[in-house]
């Protein structure tokens, strides 16, 4: 007797569940389209300073401190009054804040500091390329553009894949470039290998 009594509520539950799934739980198409169109990240990653970068630093109201500073081989910027400021491995904003904080601790009252990268450290390209060497970095440069700057591939070059070592990496990694624009970063080393056919 109890089985037929349980079957009716179970049947009603299944019908209600199907009804909810078909009506109440459907996601409008407009919502799906908006999610697909949303950018993954609105901001580019912050630039990390390295040896060879040239930075312009300005201190409002202190023209004698304004100038162009190069990140040294030891990774620091030598700044008037406060000495060496660690820069390699830090963002421009972090260096700017470090200078502001050190100037505020006994040198200037409420210093306003601005910093910007003037010249990025170069990138390097070697291997099966016509003019291997060091080249100036340009924001947004791709591997293909770097190859063109270096005189193009040699006749033995593998034009489908290159090896890239980022400035802070310990080893290079293979990167497919056939039909894909791969963006470089300052300090990158590109190695063009030899094809085997």
KAKA-V733592 format. One record per run of one state. SS is the DSSP state (a for helix, b for strand, c for the rest). FROM is the first residue (numbers start at 1). TO is the last residue. Records with the same first field share a line. If there is no record, write none. Layout:
SS = FROM-TO  FROM-TO
This chain:
c = 1-1  25-28  38-47  49-53  60-66  71-75  80-82  87-90  105-112  120-122  128-128  130-132  136-141  150-152  154-156  166-172  177-182  184-188  195-197
a = 2-24  29-37  92-104  143-149
b = 48-48  54-59  67-70  76-79  83-86  91-91  113-119  123-127  129-129  133-135  142-142  153-153  157-165  173-176  183-183  189-194
